[in-house]
Amino acid sequence: MNIPPLSETANQEILPAQEGFFFPAEWHPHVATWLSWPHTEASWSKERQELMFPAYIDFIKAIAESEQVCINAHNDIVIQAAKLRLLVADADLSKITLLPHPTNDSWCRDHGPAFLINPERKQRMIVNWGYNAWGNKYPPYDRDDLIPVEIAHYCDLDYVTPGIIMEGGSVEFNGAGTVLTSRACLLNQNRNAHLSQADIERYLCDYYGVQQVLWVEEGIVGDDTDGHIDDTVRFVNEDTVIAAYEPNPNDDNYPFLQEIHHELKTMRLLNGKQLNIVELPMPDPVVSDGIRLPASYANFLITNGSVIVPTFRCDKDQQALDIIGQCFPTRKVVGIDSTEIVWGLGSFHCLSQQEPAV
């Protein structure tokens, strides 16, 4: 469905889509990947941070094999501590840039910038979406909300501010005019209660440069983001998605993921084609202190040379790596144990935001 542009946009002179800008698919070549260095107890206690840092460092090193890593670091003390950890781990510091950008938390997918490209003009710009820590769940978030503008200044890029809440993990793009998202998240009253589904669709089209919005209903159990799409469905090319699947009817995720698969089968792309659907198993439940965590193999990051996949010390790890590898035959598949990272209620895709080349 083609959606008309917003008739009025507060605080904006232009709509990116009207100027030919769009958000490319994640497999589009990157200039860099952006992260925000963990430094508070917002997501991990001090003890938990020590447990998660080895995997976090491995994640950085895996990205740096094929592209630059830019890291928002809260202050000079955090920068020095980060450099020490990276040096001890024998990371290639020539591929890693630490920047004094104050943050509240570490989930750069959601508080980081949305980079748009215009290939005809050879230009890029940034969308400075509002951020409220997933419905004001984890204040303060004032520093995180400023990160897109900080990065726009650093990259010397223009930016636009739509004036509504939007998180990078809530949207998934095929690079050919389609975005996937979930009603549970984007229509949640804790984000943009004044907007209807049609309003949200217009914002997505006008500011991400898409022409079609496809909706699933829910997310997975334990996801405090209210249903981010990057734990359930990911595009691997323009007309193929990899979708988390749970065959066990006794598992709490079973009804949600069954419904998502039903929804995906009814969808048609702009060209009329049906989606190709690749089933990706869910890991065994990861439970901490009696709480099920949002562990999903779908929370992978695509880099220039690899696909970095969270693993969870379970028998299904290799099966998931093999399936994802078949979807990305030209990239190396790198599995990294995310058991300690997911304790913070996210994984590698949640931690990162790609900066595309133009």
Buried (B, 14 or more C-beta within 10 A) or exposed (E): EEBEEBEEBEEBEEBBBEBBBBBBBBBBEBBBBBBBBBBBEBBBEEEBBEBBBBBBBBBBBBBBBBBBBBBBBBEEEBBEBBBEBBEEBEBEEEBBBBBEBBBBBBBBBBBBBBBBBBBEEEBBBBBBBBBBBBBEEBEEBEBBBBBBBBBBEEBEBBBBBBBBBBBBBBBBBBBBBBBBBBBBBBBBEBBBEEBEEEEBBBBBBBBBBBBBBBBBBBBBBBBBBBBBBBBBBBBBBBBBBBBBBBEEEEBEBBEBBBEBBEBBEEBEBBEEEEBBBBEBBBBBBBEEEEEBBBBBBBBBBBBBBBBBBBBBEBEBBEBBBEBBBEBBEEBBBBBBBBBBBBBBBBBBBBBBBBBBBB
